[in-house]
């Protein structure tokens, strides 16, 4: 390799190293900003989650790629049902992906929660929650939500809260109880990148939801889900 070629190669390596370093700094700075802005609005115990009329439940696959029940789905459904039973949430907005006939997150959530004795009138299905951004934009623009409790995993909540607040929602985060899951580090690493991408969505390229449609204000009946639970429970006043 000639001296000139070596100098060019060294300059290229230095430029590449500087670009990688800049990327790492941006990722760290973006994540620290999002985490710092949302940390105080996350409750890590269901009993400490602030009561709200509306709880937003984010969709995820019912099954994992290995064919077993998705623990993240199970944790969200269990927590959502418990919050309704305890009277901390009156109405659940179930928002998820429904792009194909074979994959329907809102219906799957609705069926699971019905099996947990959550009343139909305490649930609304959003079939166009294709992403965290879309779910929250539609919650405000389509369903008329102004305040809500966000129900999902702790690693997902900072981004969800940050987006919601940027869109004008007054929100608190309710972290669902979770056990260690194999491969969770991959999701959390992806979430670090997703938080930085969110900053671009909100402040650089002005992201818009994939689909809005007509307004469908939620019909909230205070205590509806809680009342239905007691009516169905053995030994309740309705069964004595």
FENMOUR-V374050 format. One line per field, one symbol per residue. ss: DSSP state (2 for helix, 1 for strand, 0 for the rest). psi: psi as a letter, one per 40 degrees, with the letter a starting at -180 (. if undefined). burial: # if it has 9 or more other ideal C-beta (glycine too) atoms within 8 Angstrom, else .. Layout:
ss: ???
psi: ???
burial: ???
This chain:
ss: 002222222222222222222222222222222222222221100222000111111100001000001022222222222222200011111110000100102222222222200002221111000002222222222000001111110222222222222200011111100000000222222222222222222220000000000000000000022222222200002220
psi: hiddddddddddddddddddddddddddddddddddeedeehhehddehhhidhhhhhiiidiideeihhdddddddddddddddeeehdhhhhhahfdidehgdddddddddddefhideeihhhefgeidddddddddddefhdiihhhaidddddddddddddeeihiihhhiiiihhhedddddddddddddddddddedefiiidhcaihghighhheddddddddehheidee.
burial: .....#..#................##..##.###.##...##..#..#..#.#######.#.......#################.###########....########.###.####..#####.##..#########.##.#.###################.#.#.######.#.....#..##..######.#####......#........#.##..#######..#..#....
